[in-house]
Amino acid sequence: MRILVFIALVMLFSQAQALLMLNSSEINEEQKQVISFTQFANSPTMTQGPVEVDSTAGVTVQWSGVNTNDNAYIGNDSYYSLGNNGVWNTSAEGYTALNNSTGSIRYTFNQDVSSVGAFMNYLPDSNNHVTVTAYNRSGQVIETYDINNLAPISTFRGTNQGAFRGIQRTMADIAMFEVSNSYVVLDHLSYGITTYTPEPSSLFMALAGMAGGLLALRKNRKMQKS
């Protein structure tokens, strides 16, 4: 019985360590920093980088392309097509993009953060799913999510439209944030250093559910013995 309780608590803790963010308001507003890339609007560049995109909050952020065949893009374009999801154009005033069906655009922080995400969109017709991935300082994957499966974005024939997607952790251990595949384009990179604490009500409900399941299992065992 004690072993089962221990396993249940470990499962609960691992589930509470991170979550896929769907709104930038989930980042603590007091310490949230937003990078808009407007300084690159008048000088669009196709490059692998790295390019320093911000250092105003004491945290230096670098942007780079990974396995993009030199198709990583920073700036803005008069017509960046996303198929059925529409287009992004110069009205967006600066953004970063992966002008390729595969590869990644990466954001590296010189100080670990707990939350990071961006307003993004992608080509939905691509065979390669968009993923968001967080790495620790050692370069190990600590969290990854498939956007197409978990939180798809649909903006039929929209202009400069998209949705926020990101990763939030219970501790500040994100050194790199990577967005991959499907001509993904993003703006307003948002990050925070403040740690995230799961809602007490959510933890209570999860513990209550596990406790109920364990009690039922114990009751069944007693009935089998009798």
C-alpha positions in Angstrom: 0.0 0.0 0.0 2.8 2.4 0.9 4.6 1.7 -2.3 1.4 2.5 -4.3 1.0 5.8 -2.5 4.7 6.7 -3.2 4.2 5.9 -6.9 1.1 8.0 -7.0 2.8 11.0 -5.4 5.7 10.6 -7.9 3.3 10.6 -10.8 1.5 13.7 -9.4 4.7 15.6 -8.9 6.0 14.8 -12.4 2.7 15.9 -14.0 2.8 19.2 -12.0 6.4 20.1 -13.0 5.4 21.7 -16.3 2.5 22.6 -18.5 1.8 23.8 -22.1 0.8 27.5 -21.9 -1.9 28.8 -24.2 -1.9 32.4 -23.0 0.9 34.8 -22.1 -1.1 35.9 -19.0 0.0 32.6 -17.4 3.5 34.2 -17.0 3.9 36.2 -13.8 3.2 39.8 -14.9 5.6 41.4 -12.5 8.6 39.8 -14.1 7.4 39.1 -17.6 9.6 40.3 -20.4 8.4 40.6 -24.0 10.6 40.8 -27.1 8.9 42.2 -30.1 11.8 42.1 -32.7 10.8 45.6 -34.0 14.5 46.5 -34.2 14.9 44.1 -37.1 11.8 45.3 -39.1 13.7 47.4 -41.5 16.6 45.0 -42.1 15.2 41.5 -42.6 17.9 38.8 -42.7 18.1 35.2 -43.7 20.8 33.8 -41.4 21.7 31.0 -39.0 22.8 33.5 -36.3 23.3 33.7 -33.5 21.8 37.1 -33.2 21.4 38.9 -29.8 17.8 40.0 -29.7 17.5 41.5 -26.2 19.4 42.3 -23.0 17.3 45.0 -21.5 16.2 43.1 -18.4 19.6 41.8 -17.4 18.9 38.6 -19.3 20.7 38.2 -22.7 18.6 36.4 -25.3 20.1 35.1 -28.5 18.2 33.8 -31.5 19.6 31.2 -33.9 18.6 28.7 -36.6 19.2 25.0 -36.1 19.3 22.5 -39.1 17.4 25.0 -41.3 19.6 24.9 -44.5 20.2 28.6 -44.0 16.5 29.3 -44.0 16.1 30.9 -40.6 14.7 34.4 -40.9 14.6 37.4 -38.7 12.9 40.7 -39.6 9.7 40.8 -41.6 8.5 40.0 -45.1 5.9 41.6 -47.4 4.2 38.2 -47.9 5.1 35.3 -45.7 2.6 32.6 -46.7 1.2 30.1 -44.2 -1.2 28.3 -46.6 -4.7 28.0 -45.2 -3.6 29.9 -42.1 -3.1 33.1 -44.1 0.0 35.4 -44.3 2.2 37.5 -42.2 3.4 40.8 -43.7 5.4 44.0 -42.9 2.6 45.2 -40.6 3.8 42.7 -38.1 6.8 45.0 -37.6 9.4 42.4 -37.0 9.3 38.6 -36.3 11.3 35.5 -36.5 10.5 32.6 -38.8 11.6 29.2 -40.1 11.4 29.4 -43.9 11.6 25.6 -44.1 9.4 22.6 -43.5 12.0 21.1 -41.0 14.5 22.6 -38.6 14.2 24.9 -35.6 14.5 28.4 -34.4 16.1 28.6 -31.0 16.2 31.2 -28.2 19.1 30.9 -25.7 19.0 32.7 -22.3 22.2 33.4 -20.3 20.1 33.1 -17.2 17.6 30.2 -16.7 13.9 31.1 -16.9 10.8 29.3 -15.7 8.4 30.3 -18.5 8.7 31.1 -22.1 6.5 31.2 -25.2 5.4 33.4 -28.1 2.6 34.5 -30.4 3.0 32.1 -33.3 1.6 30.5 -36.4 2.6 27.9 -39.0 1.8 26.1 -42.3 -0.9 23.6 -41.3 -0.5 21.6 -44.6 3.0 20.5 -43.7 3.6 16.9 -42.9 6.0 17.9 -40.0 4.3 18.8 -36.8 5.2 22.0 -34.9 6.9 21.3 -31.6 7.9 23.6 -28.7 10.8 22.3 -26.7 12.7 23.4 -23.5 16.3 22.5 -22.8 18.3 22.8 -19.6 21.8 24.3 -19.4 23.3 20.9 -20.3 21.4 20.8 -23.5 19.0 18.0 -22.3 15.4 18.1 -23.3 13.3 18.8 -20.2 9.9 19.3 -21.9 8.4 19.1 -25.3 4.9 19.4 -26.8 3.4 18.6 -30.2 1.3 21.7 -31.0 -0.6 20.1 -33.9 -1.9 17.4 -31.6 -2.3 19.2 -28.3 -3.2 22.8 -29.2 -3.5 23.3 -33.0 -3.7 26.9 -34.4 -6.3 27.7 -37.1 -6.5 31.2 -38.6 -8.1 30.6 -42.0 -6.8 33.1 -44.5 -5.9 35.5 -41.7 -3.3 38.3 -41.8 -0.7 38.4 -39.0 -2.8 36.1 -36.9 -1.8 33.3 -34.6 -2.0 32.2 -31.0 0.3 32.1 -28.0 2.0 28.8 -27.1 4.7 28.1 -24.6 6.1 26.1 -21.7 6.0 26.8 -18.0 8.0 25.0 -15.4 7.8 24.9 -11.6 11.5 26.0 -11.4 13.7 28.3 -13.4 15.6 25.6 -15.4 15.0 26.5 -19.0 18.2 27.6 -20.8 16.9 27.2 -24.4 13.5 27.4 -26.0 13.1 25.9 -29.5 10.2 26.0 -32.0 10.4 23.5 -34.8 9.0 22.6 -38.3 6.2 23.7 -40.7 7.5 27.2 -41.6 6.7 28.3 -38.1 6.7 32.1 -37.5 6.6 33.9 -34.2 6.6 37.3 -32.5 6.4 38.8 -29.0 8.6 36.2 -27.3 7.6 36.3 -23.6 9.5 34.9 -20.7 9.6 35.0 -16.9 12.0 33.9 -14.2 9.5 33.6 -11.3 8.7 29.9 -10.5 5.3 28.5 -11.0 3.2 26.9 -8.3 0.3 24.6 -9.2 -3.1 25.6 -8.0 -3.9 24.1 -4.6 -7.3 23.0 -5.7 -5.9 21.1 -8.6 -3.4 19.3 -6.4 -6.1 18.5 -3.9 -8.5 17.1 -6.5 -5.7 15.0 -8.0 -4.7 13.7 -4.5 -8.3 13.0 -3.6 -8.8 11.0 -6.8 -5.6 8.9 -6.3 -6.6 8.3 -2.6 -10.0 7.1 -3.7 -8.5 4.7 -6.2 -6.0 3.3 -3.7 -8.8 2.8 -1.1 -10.9 1.0 -3.7 -7.9 -1.2 -4.5 -7.4 -2.0 -0.9 -11.1 -2.9 -0.4 -11.0 -5.2 -3.4 -8.0 -7.0 -2.0 -9.7 -7.5 1.4 -12.8 -9.0 -0.4 -10.6 -11.4 -2.3 -8.9 -12.6 0.8 -12.2 -13.2 2.6 
